[in-house]
Amino acid sequence: MRFKLSMQLRGDGLHSLPSNHQYEFFSWINKTLHFGNLSMISLLKEKGYLDPQHQFSYFSFSPLNVRDSSIQDDRMFIGDSRVSMVLSLIPDPAFETIIPELFKGIEARVGDKKSKLEFLIDEVELLEGQLFNESITLRCNTPLVLTDTFKPQRIQFLSPEDKGYEKVFFKNLMAKYALMMKFFPGNGNVAFPDLSELRFELSSPVKSRVVKVKTETPTPLSLKGYIFDFSLKAPETLIKTGYSLGFGDSCNLGFGFCEVKE
């Protein structure tokens, strides 16, 4: 389930924020989802969406949609007065009314100590649901981060060109689907094929990107992801799971957000 958040920027002239701003937007979205209003707080508790650390992580988000921008050193400069982004969540019909109520009219400041983007969200649009086939081509709009959590003693960021990537990719995706079915048991009952029957095919050159998060904390992290196009052959429900929650790891930090390639 996806929502387009349209933002009116405050102030005149050029606007700036860190060029590496994924974590800053995660922090703002995360805070809004957890503390925005009583309806959202009640829903997260009633549906059991909070993990043992009382966190809700079943979401991802797109990059900022900006028409006029430039990068100088570690800053992104925006010449537009309006920008937008897409928020994608676990597909619960209850969000259709709660998310617009939660985000519309919010005034926010997102950035670091050096510069912040100030904006008002004046429109929240529920995007039309995407139709899926069992064969589809997708494009990474944000870096897709993937590690083999089944081998924690050898943690490394995997490239789609690495041997064994396909197997880890589908294990990650099926684990997400299993979580989804915990919340929506009536929509499941899918007999998944053996991993050997699923197909992941790289369909573009691969670009690596290192994204730094928590840069203003005592424990900064660098996560390495990859931008690429890929084709999948898998049950529709698996593809829909990745489309809603993101593909790969750390999706609530804005990684693994993909669009269907026309």
C-alpha positions as CSV (number, residue, x, y, z in Angstrom):
1,M,0.0,0.0,0.0
2,R,1.6,3.2,-1.2
3,F,0.9,6.9,-0.5
4,K,2.3,10.0,-2.2
5,L,3.2,12.7,0.2
6,S,3.3,16.1,-1.5
7,M,5.2,18.8,0.2
8,Q,5.2,22.6,0.0
9,L,8.7,23.9,0.9
10,R,9.0,26.8,3.3
11,G,11.1,29.9,2.5
12,D,12.3,31.4,-0.7
13,G,15.3,30.6,-3.0
14,L,17.4,27.5,-2.8
15,H,16.6,24.9,-0.2
16,S,19.3,22.5,1.1
17,L,19.7,19.3,3.1
18,P,22.4,16.7,3.3
19,S,23.0,14.9,0.0
20,N,22.9,11.7,2.1
21,H,19.5,12.2,3.8
22,Q,17.9,8.7,3.9
23,Y,18.3,8.3,7.6
24,E,17.0,11.8,8.4
25,F,13.8,11.1,6.5
26,F,13.6,7.7,8.2
27,S,13.8,9.4,11.6
28,W,11.0,11.8,10.7
29,I,8.7,9.1,9.2
30,N,9.4,6.7,12.1
31,K,8.6,9.3,14.7
32,T,5.4,10.3,12.9
33,L,4.2,6.7,12.6
34,H,4.9,6.0,16.3
35,F,3.8,9.2,17.9
36,G,1.6,11.1,15.3
37,N,-1.9,10.4,16.7
38,L,-3.8,8.1,18.9
39,S,-5.5,6.3,16.1
40,M,-2.2,5.1,14.7
41,I,-0.8,4.2,18.1
42,S,-3.9,2.2,18.9
43,L,-3.8,0.4,15.5
44,L,-0.2,-0.6,15.8
45,K,-0.8,-2.1,19.3
46,E,-4.1,-3.8,18.4
47,K,-2.7,-5.5,15.2
48,G,0.5,-6.6,16.9
49,Y,2.6,-4.6,14.5
50,L,5.1,-3.6,17.2
51,D,8.2,-5.8,17.7
52,P,9.6,-6.6,21.2
53,Q,11.4,-3.3,21.1
54,H,8.0,-1.6,20.5
55,Q,9.0,-0.6,17.0
56,F,7.0,-0.7,13.8
57,S,9.2,-1.5,10.8
58,Y,6.9,-2.7,8.1
59,F,7.4,0.2,5.7
60,S,9.8,1.7,3.2
61,F,10.0,4.9,1.2
62,S,11.2,6.4,-2.1
63,P,13.8,9.1,-2.7
64,L,12.5,12.6,-2.9
65,N,10.9,13.4,-6.2
66,V,12.6,16.7,-7.2
67,R,12.6,18.4,-10.6
68,D,15.4,21.0,-10.0
69,S,18.3,19.9,-7.8
70,S,22.1,19.8,-7.7
71,I,24.7,18.2,-5.5
72,Q,27.6,20.3,-4.1
73,D,30.0,18.6,-1.7
74,D,27.8,17.0,0.9
75,R,24.7,19.1,0.3
76,M,21.7,18.7,-2.0
77,F,20.3,22.0,-3.3
78,I,16.7,22.2,-4.4
79,G,15.3,24.9,-6.6
80,D,11.7,23.8,-6.6
81,S,9.0,25.0,-4.2
82,R,7.4,21.6,-4.2
83,V,8.7,18.0,-3.8
84,S,7.1,14.7,-3.0
85,M,8.0,11.2,-1.9
86,V,6.2,7.8,-1.7
87,L,5.6,6.0,1.6
88,S,4.9,2.2,1.3
89,L,3.5,0.1,4.1
90,I,2.2,-3.3,4.9
91,P,-1.1,-3.5,3.0
92,D,-3.7,-3.1,5.8
93,P,-6.9,-1.4,4.7
94,A,-7.0,0.5,8.0
95,F,-4.1,2.6,6.8
96,E,-6.3,4.1,3.9
97,T,-7.8,6.6,6.3
98,I,-5.3,6.8,9.1
99,I,-2.2,7.7,6.9
100,P,-3.8,10.8,5.3
101,E,-5.1,11.9,8.7
102,L,-1.7,11.3,10.2
103,F,0.5,13.1,7.6
104,K,-1.7,15.8,6.0
105,G,-1.1,19.3,7.5
106,I,2.2,18.3,9.2
107,E,4.9,20.9,9.2
108,A,8.4,19.4,9.5
109,R,12.1,20.1,9.4
110,V,14.4,17.3,8.1
111,G,18.1,17.4,7.9
112,D,21.2,17.8,10.1
113,K,22.9,20.5,12.1
114,K,24.2,22.2,9.0
115,S,21.0,22.5,7.0
116,K,17.4,21.4,7.1
117,L,14.5,21.2,4.7
118,E,11.4,22.8,6.0
119,F,8.0,21.8,4.5
120,L,4.3,21.4,4.9
121,I,2.6,18.3,3.7
122,D,-0.5,19.6,2.0
123,E,-1.6,16.5,0.1
124,V,-1.6,12.8,0.8
125,E,-2.8,10.5,-2.0
126,L,-3.4,6.8,-1.9
127,L,-1.8,5.4,-5.0
128,E,-3.7,2.9,-7.2
129,G,-2.7,-0.7,-6.4
130,Q,-0.2,-2.3,-8.8
131,L,-1.2,-5.4,-10.7
132,F,1.4,-8.2,-10.7
133,N,2.1,-11.2,-12.8
134,E,4.3,-14.1,-11.9
135,S,7.0,-12.7,-14.2
136,I,7.9,-9.0,-13.7
137,T,10.8,-6.6,-14.1
138,L,11.6,-4.1,-11.4
139,R,13.9,-1.2,-10.9
140,C,15.7,-0.2,-7.7
141,N,14.8,3.4,-6.8
142,T,17.0,3.2,-3.7
143,P,20.0,0.9,-3.0
144,L,19.0,-2.7,-2.3
145,V,21.0,-4.0,0.7
146,L,21.3,-7.7,1.2
147,T,23.3,-9.7,3.7
148,D,23.3,-13.4,4.4
149,T,21.8,-13.5,7.9
150,F,22.0,-17.3,7.8
151,K,25.8,-16.9,8.0
152,P,26.2,-14.2,10.7
153,Q,29.9,-15.1,11.1
154,R,30.5,-14.0,7.6
155,I,28.4,-10.8,7.3
156,Q,29.0,-9.0,4.1
157,F,27.0,-6.8,1.7
158,L,26.1,-9.0,-1.3
159,S,26.1,-7.8,-4.9
160,P,23.6,-9.2,-7.3
161,E,26.6,-10.3,-9.3
162,D,27.8,-12.5,-6.4
163,K,27.3,-16.3,-6.6
164,G,24.4,-17.4,-4.4
165,Y,22.7,-14.0,-4.4
166,E,19.5,-15.4,-5.8
167,K,19.1,-17.9,-3.0
168,V,19.6,-15.3,-0.3
169,F,17.3,-12.9,-2.0
170,F,14.4,-15.3,-2.1
171,K,15.0,-16.5,1.5
172,N,14.8,-12.9,2.6
173,L,11.6,-12.4,0.6
174,M,9.9,-15.5,1.9
175,A,10.7,-14.6,5.5
176,K,8.9,-11.3,4.9
177,Y,6.0,-13.1,3.5
178,A,5.8,-15.4,6.5
179,L,5.6,-12.3,8.7
180,M,2.8,-10.9,6.5
181,M,0.8,-14.1,6.9
182,K,1.1,-13.8,10.7
183,F,-1.0,-10.7,10.4
184,F,-3.2,-11.7,7.5
185,P,-3.6,-15.5,7.8
186,G,-6.8,-15.6,5.7
187,N,-4.9,-14.2,2.6
188,G,-2.2,-16.9,2.6
189,N,-2.2,-20.6,2.2
190,V,0.1,-20.4,-0.8
191,A,2.2,-23.5,-1.4
192,F,5.5,-22.1,-2.3
193,P,7.7,-23.9,-4.9
194,D,11.1,-25.0,-4.1
195,L,13.8,-22.3,-4.3
196,S,15.1,-23.9,-7.5
197,E,11.8,-23.0,-9.2
198,L,12.1,-19.3,-8.4
199,R,14.1,-17.0,-10.8
200,F,16.0,-13.8,-10.2
201,E,17.7,-12.4,-13.3
202,L,19.8,-9.2,-13.4
203,S,18.8,-7.1,-16.3
204,S,21.0,-3.9,-16.1
205,P,24.5,-2.8,-15.1
206,V,25.0,-2.7,-11.3
207,K,26.0,0.5,-9.5
208,S,27.1,0.3,-5.8
209,R,26.3,2.9,-3.3
210,V,27.4,3.4,0.3
211,V,24.9,5.2,2.5
212,K,25.9,6.5,5.9
213,V,23.3,6.5,8.6
214,K,23.3,7.7,12.2
215,T,26.1,10.1,11.2
216,E,25.4,12.5,14.2
217,T,25.4,9.7,16.8
218,P,28.2,8.0,18.6
219,T,27.6,4.8,16.5
220,P,27.5,5.8,12.8
221,L,27.0,3.0,10.2
222,S,27.8,2.6,6.5
223,L,25.5,0.3,4.6
224,K,26.4,-0.8,1.0
225,G,23.6,-1.4,-1.4
226,Y,23.3,-1.7,-5.2
227,I,21.1,0.0,-7.8
228,F,20.0,-2.2,-10.7
229,D,17.0,-3.6,-12.7
230,F,16.0,-7.2,-12.2
231,S,13.4,-9.7,-13.4
232,L,11.6,-12.0,-11.1
233,K,9.6,-15.2,-11.7
234,A,7.8,-16.0,-8.4
235,P,4.3,-16.3,-7.0
236,E,2.4,-13.0,-7.2
237,T,2.0,-12.8,-3.4
238,L,5.8,-12.9,-3.0
239,I,6.3,-10.1,-5.5
240,K,3.6,-8.0,-3.8
241,T,5.3,-8.5,-0.5
242,G,8.6,-7.0,-1.7
243,Y,6.8,-4.2,-3.5
244,S,5.0,-3.2,-0.3
245,L,7.7,-3.7,2.3
246,G,10.9,-3.3,0.2
247,F,13.3,-5.9,-1.1
248,G,16.4,-6.9,0.9
249,D,17.4,-5.6,4.3
250,S,16.9,-2.4,6.3
251,C,13.9,-1.4,4.1
252,N,12.4,0.8,6.8
253,L,15.6,2.9,6.4
254,G,14.6,3.6,2.8
255,F,16.5,0.7,1.2
256,G,15.1,-1.7,-1.4
257,F,12.3,0.5,-2.6
258,C,11.5,-0.7,-6.2
259,E,9.1,0.3,-9.0
260,V,7.7,-1.8,-11.8
261,K,9.7,-1.2,-15.0
262,E,7.4,-0.5,-17.9
